Amino acid sequence: MDQDGIHVFNPARDLIGRIHLPEICAHVCFGGPHRNRLFMMGSQSIYHLWTEAIGAQRP
């Protein structure tokens, strides 16, 4: 994350995309029953989108 948006990488660590928001993003996390919903917290708003990626499971 930076002022350029959220950077998206593949497993080989290649930059494959960016998610641009209308404000600076302070935090991201995966949620939902399948952990494939990405939540992005800005300074004024919360955004979300469905992804093909799955977030890490708790140990």
Buried (B, 14 or more C-beta within 10 A) or exposed (E): BEEEBBEBEEEEEEEEEEBEBEEEBEEBEBEBEEBBBBBBBBEEEEBEEEBEEEBEEEE
